[in-house]
Amino acid sequence: MNKINETVQTDIDNSVLCWLATADISGVPNVSPKEIFSSYGDNRIIIADIASTNSVRNIRANPNVCVSFIDIFRQRGFKIVGKAVIIEKTEANFASAGARVLKMAGDDYPVRRIISIDIEKISPIWAPSYKLFPDRSEADRMQGAYDTYAVTPKPLVE
Ligand SMILES: Cc1cc2nc3c(=O)[nH]c(=O)nc-3n(C[C@H](O)[C@H](O)[C@H](O)COP(=O)(O)O)c2cc1C
């Protein structure tokens, strides 16, 4: 799979952050969390560079990246491999490609540049419990995560 469909988009929306892995030209890896990320069309992931000096430096030397994100309560998500480019503020497509992340970042978090990832491959990430306990309901799985992380979900407001 190499396109963002509804399932992938739902997990992007339900993920608190993604993890961006890059490597320099010698192959030395770097991985760091990014909260301000979004899809762009069905074939790109956009990440706001607010404080991503190492990721940006690596991408300029080596465009190969991997980004993963999970919905921690449903215990599943996706891993995306692709090629990244850095879009500077001065470039014509900064505002269009960056529209969503600029809105998410707001005025408090200045976006220096945009990391735009052309998707080559999307693979699912599942917690081992999906294979080990396939009959477990989503509600039970979520309750297990709430218990593990000592979280009490807010009641839904109708
Ligand atoms: C919860 C969390 C969310 C973050 N979100 C972002 C982000 O959206 N954009 C960004 O540039 N840095 C973000 N950071 C900061 C970088 O991950 C951090 O500065 C990192 O040490 C350096 O990133 P680098 O490896 O790309 O240089 C976040 C850090 C944390 C802990």
The ligand as a Tripos MOL2 file, in Angstrom:
@<TRIPOS>MOLECULE
LIG
   31    33     1     0     0
SMALL
NO_CHARGES

@<TRIPOS>ATOM
      1 C1          6.1120   15.6390   22.5740 C.3       1 LIG1
      2 C2          7.0600   16.2930   21.6200 C.ar      1 LIG1
      3 C3          6.5700   16.8050   20.4340 C.ar      1 LIG1
      4 C4          7.4230   17.4450   19.5320 C.ar      1 LIG1
      5 N1          6.9460   17.9170   18.3500 N.ar      1 LIG1
      6 C5          7.7800   18.5270   17.4750 C.ar      1 LIG1
      7 C6          7.3110   18.9950   16.2220 C.ar      1 LIG1
      8 O1          6.1390   18.8810   15.8670 O.2       1 LIG1
      9 N2          8.2010   19.6060   15.3880 N.ar      1 LIG1
     10 C7          9.5120   19.7670   15.7240 C.ar      1 LIG1
     11 O2         10.2620   20.3090   14.9340 O.2       1 LIG1
     12 N3          9.9920   19.3280   16.8990 N.ar      1 LIG1
     13 C8          9.1620   18.6860   17.7750 C.ar      1 LIG1
     14 N4          9.6380   18.2150   18.9510 N.ar      1 LIG1
     15 C9         11.0370   18.4830   19.2800 C.3       1 LIG1
     16 C10        12.0360   17.5470   18.6480 C.3       1 LIG1
     17 O3         11.6180   16.2090   18.6410 O.3       1 LIG1
     18 C11        13.3350   17.7090   19.4900 C.3       1 LIG1
     19 O4         13.7810   19.0420   19.3960 O.3       1 LIG1
     20 C12        14.4300   16.7470   19.1030 C.3       1 LIG1
     21 O5         15.3180   16.6630   20.1910 O.3       1 LIG1
     22 C13        15.2540   17.2260   17.9630 C.3       1 LIG1
     23 O6         14.7450   16.8260   16.7740 O.3       1 LIG1
     24 P1         15.7610   16.3790   15.6390 P.3       1 LIG1
     25 O7         16.1940   14.9900   15.9740 O.co2     1 LIG1
     26 O8         14.9300   16.4110   14.4070 O.co2     1 LIG1
     27 O9         16.8690   17.3770   15.6150 O.co2     1 LIG1
     28 C14         8.8020   17.5750   19.8460 C.ar      1 LIG1
     29 C15         9.2860   17.0440   21.0380 C.ar      1 LIG1
     30 C16         8.4280   16.4130   21.9090 C.ar      1 LIG1
     31 C17         8.9890   15.8430   23.1880 C.3       1 LIG1
@<TRIPOS>BOND
     1     1     2 1
     2     2     3 ar
     3     2    30 ar
     4     3     4 ar
     5     4     5 ar
     6     4    28 ar
     7     5     6 ar
     8     6     7 ar
     9     6    13 1
    10     7     8 2
    11     7     9 ar
    12     9    10 ar
    13    10    11 2
    14    10    12 ar
    15    12    13 ar
    16    13    14 ar
    17    14    15 1
    18    14    28 ar
    19    15    16 1
    20    16    17 1
    21    16    18 1
    22    18    19 1
    23    18    20 1
    24    20    21 1
    25    20    22 1
    26    22    23 1
    27    23    24 1
    28    24    25 2
    29    24    26 1
    30    24    27 1
    31    28    29 ar
    32    29    30 ar
    33    30    31 1
@<TRIPOS>SUBSTRUCTURE
     1 LIG1         1 GROUP 0 **** ****
